Amino acid sequence: MRQGKAKYVFPGNNTPQGFLSLYHEGLAGLEQVFILKGGP
């Protein structure tokens, strides 16, 4: 795997209006995506 710039994004969050998801808009056009999910 070649090295490049790391981009840290948080495309989902709880808001007063409910959960807001920006996964489709924020991750569009990226060659490779790593999603790490775990407990707090």
C-alpha positions in Angstrom: 0.0 0.0 0.0 1.4 3.4 -0.9 1.6 6.1 1.7 -0.4 9.3 1.3 -2.2 11.9 3.3 -4.5 10.7 6.1 -7.9 12.3 6.3 -9.8 12.1 9.5 -13.5 12.6 9.3 -16.5 12.0 11.6 -19.4 11.6 9.2 -22.1 10.8 11.7 -23.2 12.5 14.9 -26.2 12.9 17.3 -27.8 16.3 17.1 -30.8 17.9 18.9 -32.8 17.0 15.7 -31.6 13.3 15.8 -28.8 11.4 14.1 -27.1 13.2 11.2 -25.2 11.1 8.7 -22.8 12.5 6.1 -21.3 9.2 5.0 -22.3 9.5 1.3 -21.2 13.1 0.9 -18.0 12.9 3.0 -16.6 9.7 1.6 -17.4 10.1 -2.0 -14.5 10.1 -4.4 -12.0 8.4 -2.0 -9.9 5.5 -3.4 -9.7 3.6 -0.1 -11.6 3.9 3.1 -10.9 2.3 6.5 -13.8 2.4 9.0 -12.9 1.6 12.6 -15.8 1.2 14.9 -15.7 0.4 18.6 -16.9 1.3 22.0 -16.1 4.7 23.7 
